[in-house]
Amino acid sequence: MPPRHLLSALLLASLLLPAAIPALAADAPLRQSLDDAWWTGPIIANSAVTLPQGHYLIEPYLYDVISEDAESFGSLTFMLYGATDALTVGLVPVFGYNKVGGGGDGMHSAGPELADSSVLLQYRLRQYQEGSWLPAVSLQLQHTLPTGKYDRLDPSGVDGFGGGAHSTLLQLNTQTYLWMPTGRILRMRLNLGATRSREAGLRDVSVYGTPEGFRGHARPGDSWNVNAAWEYSLTRNWVLALDLAYRHSDSTKVSGVVRDGEQDPTPIPLRFESGSSEAWYLAPAVEYNFSPRFGILVGARLIRGRNTIDSVTPVVAFNYVH
C-alpha cells in the first residue's frame, strides 16, 4: 500500500474493527463505566494520557526478537513520573542479549549489555471528556542516547547493541473510547511520529556492516511512523489488544576509508547506502489486570516489509501505576 494511503486505511480500520467484535450478550447490556475498565496497554502504541502530579509508572517489557539467522533477547522499561498533571517525564533503559548464526562455526552470542536508551517528555494538550467526540491528545518528545556498543565489534557483529547516533522522536498521541453494542468499552489510539538522527562516527566492524580497518561515519535515515491500536474490555480484568503500525525509513548512508596497515597503508574509499525501507507491524495481545494499578500483558509483534528483516517477537510486560 502506498504510504500516502496508509493513514486513510488505519482510520477506516478504526471504524470497521468495532463492527467485527461479536456481541457477547443477547439482551441489551448496561453501559460499562470508565472506572470499571482496567487497562495495561497494547504492545506498541504509547498512551496519550499523562500521569497525575507526583504519581509514577513502571512498565518493564521482556521480549525475544526471532529472525532467520539471529535471536535477540531484551528488556525495555518505561520509568515515568508526573512532574505536573499535564507533563510526564521519564527514562527508558534498554538491555539486550544477542545470538547470531556464524556459518560453519555455529552460533555466536554476546551480552547482556546496555543498549541505546531514551529520555522522554510528554505534554498533554487535551484531556478526554466522556460524551465528546474529541480524543485525548498529547505531544511526546523522546531522545535516544547512543549508550549501546555499535562499532569495534567482533567480526560476527554479535556484540552490537546500539546505533551510535543521537536520535529524536516527535510524536502526536491520541486516545478515545467507544461503547460497543455489548455495552463494553473499546479504547482506541492513533499516533503519528517522525524521527531524525545525527551522524555516528565509526571504527572497524560496526552494526552498519563496515569492515575491520574502517574509519568514517554513518548517517541513519530519517523515518516516520503511524500506529493504530484497539483494546476491547471483555471483563473488568480481561482485555484483548491489537496494534497495526507502519514505518518508513530513508536510506542510511555510510562513508569513510578502509586501511590495512599490515598489507597496504593506502586508504581505500568506501561509500554505500542501505536504501529506503518499509515495515508493517502486527501485534496482538491479551491483558489481565489484577487491579486498576497493576496488570500484565502477553502477546507478540510480527514485522514484515521491504528491505527489512522479518521477525516474530514474543512479548510479556508488567504495568504498575502508583
C-alpha positions in Angstrom: 0.0 0.0 0.0 1.5 3.4 -0.9 2.4 5.5 2.2 0.0 8.3 1.2 -2.9 5.9 1.6 -1.8 4.5 5.0 -3.4 7.0 7.3 -6.8 6.7 5.5 -6.6 2.9 5.8 -5.9 3.0 9.5 -8.7 5.5 10.1 -11.1 3.3 8.1 -9.9 0.2 10.1 -10.7 2.0 13.3 -14.3 2.4 12.2 -14.7 -1.1 10.8 -12.9 -3.2 13.5 -15.6 -2.5 16.2 -18.2 -4.0 13.9 -16.2 -7.2 13.7 -16.4 -7.8 17.5 -19.4 -10.0 18.2 -22.0 -9.2 20.8 -21.5 -11.2 24.0 -25.0 -10.9 25.3 -28.4 -11.3 23.8 -30.1 -8.7 25.9 -29.4 -5.0 25.8 -26.5 -4.7 28.3 -25.7 -2.0 30.7 -23.2 0.7 29.6 -19.8 -0.1 31.2 -18.4 2.8 33.2 -14.8 4.0 32.6 -14.0 3.2 36.2 -14.9 -0.4 35.6 -12.5 -0.7 32.7 -8.9 -1.7 33.7 -6.1 -1.4 31.2 -2.4 -2.4 30.8 -2.0 -1.0 27.3 -1.2 -2.5 23.9 2.3 -3.6 22.9 3.3 -0.7 20.6 1.1 2.4 20.9 2.0 4.9 23.6 -0.7 6.4 25.7 -2.0 10.0 25.1 -2.6 10.3 28.9 -0.2 11.9 31.3 0.3 10.9 34.9 -1.2 13.0 37.7 1.4 15.1 39.5 3.5 13.1 42.0 2.5 9.7 40.6 4.7 7.3 38.7 4.5 4.3 36.3 6.9 1.4 35.9 6.4 -0.9 32.9 9.1 -3.4 32.1 8.9 -5.3 28.8 10.7 -8.6 28.2 10.9 -9.8 24.6 12.7 -12.2 22.2 13.2 -11.0 18.6 13.4 -14.1 16.4 14.6 -13.8 12.8 16.0 -16.2 10.3 19.7 -16.0 11.4 19.6 -14.3 14.7 17.8 -14.1 18.1 17.9 -11.1 20.4 16.6 -11.2 24.0 15.9 -7.9 25.6 14.3 -5.8 28.2 12.8 -2.3 27.9 11.4 -0.4 30.9 9.3 2.7 30.9 10.0 4.6 34.1 7.7 7.7 34.1 6.9 10.4 36.6 4.1 13.0 36.7 6.0 16.3 37.0 2.7 18.2 36.7 -0.8 16.9 35.8 0.0 17.9 32.2 3.7 16.9 31.9 5.2 13.4 32.3 8.9 12.9 32.3 10.8 9.6 32.2 13.7 7.2 31.4 13.6 4.2 29.1 16.6 1.9 29.8 17.1 -1.0 27.4 19.3 -4.1 27.8 20.0 -6.9 25.3 21.5 -10.3 24.7 22.2 -11.3 21.1 22.7 -14.7 19.3 23.7 -14.8 15.6 24.5 -17.5 13.2 28.2 -18.0 12.4 28.1 -20.1 9.3 30.1 -23.3 9.9 31.1 -22.0 13.3 27.6 -22.3 14.7 26.0 -19.6 16.9 27.9 -16.7 18.5 26.4 -14.8 21.4 27.1 -11.7 23.5 25.5 -9.9 26.4 23.7 -8.9 28.4 24.7 -5.4 27.6 23.2 -1.9 27.8 21.6 -0.9 24.5 20.5 2.5 23.3 18.3 4.1 26.0 16.0 7.1 26.0 14.7 10.1 27.9 11.1 11.1 27.4 8.8 14.1 27.8 5.1 14.1 27.2 2.9 17.1 27.4 -0.9 16.8 27.4 -2.7 19.1 25.0 -6.3 17.9 25.7 -7.9 15.6 28.2 -10.7 13.2 27.2 -14.2 14.1 28.3 -16.8 11.4 28.2 -19.5 12.2 25.7 -17.2 14.3 23.5 -16.1 13.0 20.1 -12.7 14.7 20.6 -9.9 12.4 21.8 -7.2 12.9 24.5 -4.2 14.4 22.8 -0.6 14.7 23.8 2.8 15.6 22.3 5.7 13.2 23.0 9.4 14.0 22.7 11.7 11.1 23.1 15.5 11.4 22.7 17.5 8.2 22.3 21.1 8.2 23.6 23.9 6.1 21.9 24.6 4.1 25.1 24.9 0.7 23.3 28.0 -0.7 21.7 27.9 -0.2 17.9 31.5 -0.3 16.5 34.8 -2.0 17.2 32.8 -5.2 17.2 33.5 -8.9 17.0 33.7 -10.0 13.3 30.3 -11.6 13.6 28.8 -8.3 14.8 27.0 -10.2 17.6 28.1 -7.7 20.3 26.4 -4.7 18.6 23.6 -3.3 20.8 23.1 0.2 19.5 23.2 2.6 16.6 25.8 5.1 17.8 23.8 8.1 16.9 21.6 10.5 18.9 18.1 10.4 17.6 14.9 12.4 18.4 11.3 11.2 18.0 8.5 13.8 17.9 5.1 12.1 18.1 1.4 13.1 18.4 -0.5 10.6 20.5 -4.3 10.4 20.6 -6.7 8.2 22.6 -10.5 7.9 22.8 -13.3 5.4 23.8 -16.2 3.8 22.1 -19.1 1.9 23.7 -19.9 -1.3 21.8 -23.3 -3.0 21.3 -22.3 -5.3 24.2 -22.1 -2.2 26.5 -18.3 -2.9 26.8 -15.6 -0.3 26.1 -13.3 -0.2 23.1 -10.3 2.0 23.7 -8.6 3.3 20.6 -5.2 5.0 19.9 -3.8 6.7 16.8 -0.3 8.0 17.0 1.8 9.8 14.3 5.6 10.3 14.7 8.8 11.3 13.0 12.4 10.5 14.0 15.6 12.4 13.0 19.1 11.1 13.7 22.6 12.6 13.8 25.8 11.1 12.4 27.6 8.3 14.1 31.4 8.1 14.0 32.6 4.5 13.1 35.8 2.5 13.6 36.3 -1.1 12.3 33.5 -3.6 12.3 30.1 -2.0 13.1 26.4 -2.6 13.1 26.3 -0.8 9.8 28.3 -3.5 8.0 31.7 -1.8 7.9 34.9 -4.0 7.8 38.0 -4.1 10.0 40.2 -1.1 9.4 37.3 1.2 8.5 37.3 4.8 9.6 34.3 7.0 8.8 30.7 7.8 9.8 27.1 6.7 9.2 24.1 8.9 8.9 20.9 6.9 9.8 18.0 7.8 7.6 15.1 9.8 8.9 11.8 7.9 9.5 8.1 8.4 10.1 5.6 6.1 11.6 1.8 5.7 12.2 0.3 3.4 14.7 -3.3 2.4 15.4 -4.3 0.3 18.4 -7.5 -1.1 19.8 -8.3 -2.6 23.3 -11.6 -4.3 24.0 -12.7 -4.7 27.6 -14.0 -8.3 27.7 -14.4 -8.0 31.5 -13.0 -5.7 34.1 -9.9 -7.9 34.3 -9.5 -9.3 30.8 -8.7 -7.1 27.7 -8.0 -8.0 24.0 -5.5 -5.7 22.3 -4.3 -5.2 18.8 -1.7 -2.9 17.2 -1.3 -2.1 13.5 1.6 0.1 12.5 3.7 1.2 9.6 7.2 2.7 9.5 9.1 4.2 6.5 12.8 4.9 6.9 15.1 6.8 4.5 18.4 5.3 3.3 21.2 5.1 5.8 24.5 6.5 4.3 27.9 5.2 5.2 31.2 6.8 4.1 34.9 6.6 5.0 38.1 4.8 4.2 39.5 1.3 4.9 43.2 0.9 5.9 45.1 -2.4 6.0 48.1 -1.5 8.0 49.8 -4.8 7.6 49.4 -5.1 3.8 49.0 -1.6 2.4 48.6 1.6 4.4 47.0 3.4 1.5 43.4 4.3 2.4 40.7 2.9 0.2 37.5 5.0 0.0 34.3 3.1 0.9 30.8 4.5 0.5 27.4 2.7 0.4 23.8 3.2 1.2 21.2 0.8 2.7 18.3 2.0 0.6 15.0 3.1 2.0 12.9 0.6 3.9 9.3 0.0 4.9 8.0 -2.2 7.7 4.5 -3.3 8.7 3.8 -4.3 12.3 1.0 -6.5 13.7 0.9 -7.0 17.4 -2.0 -9.0 19.0 -2.0 -9.3 22.8 -4.1 -10.3 25.9 -4.1 -8.2 29.1 -5.0 -9.3 32.6 -5.5 -6.6 35.1 -5.3 -7.5 38.8 -6.4 -4.0 39.8 -6.6 -0.5 38.3 -2.9 -0.1 39.2 -1.3 -3.4 38.2 -1.6 -5.6 35.1 0.2 -8.0 32.8 0.4 -8.2 29.0 1.2 -11.2 26.9 1.5 -11.1 23.1 3.7 -11.0 20.0 4.9 -8.4 17.5 5.2 -9.5 13.8 7.3 -7.4 11.3 7.3 -7.8 7.6 8.4 -5.3 4.9 10.7 -4.1 2.2 14.4 -4.0 2.8 13.5 -5.0 6.4 14.4 -8.1 8.4 11.2 -10.1 9.0 10.8 -11.2 12.6 8.5 -12.5 15.3 8.8 -11.2 18.8 7.0 -12.8 21.8 6.4 -10.1 24.5 5.5 -10.0 28.1 5.0 -6.8 30.1 4.1 -5.7 33.6 2.4 -2.4 34.3 2.4 -0.7 37.7 1.0 2.7 38.4 1.2 4.5 41.8 
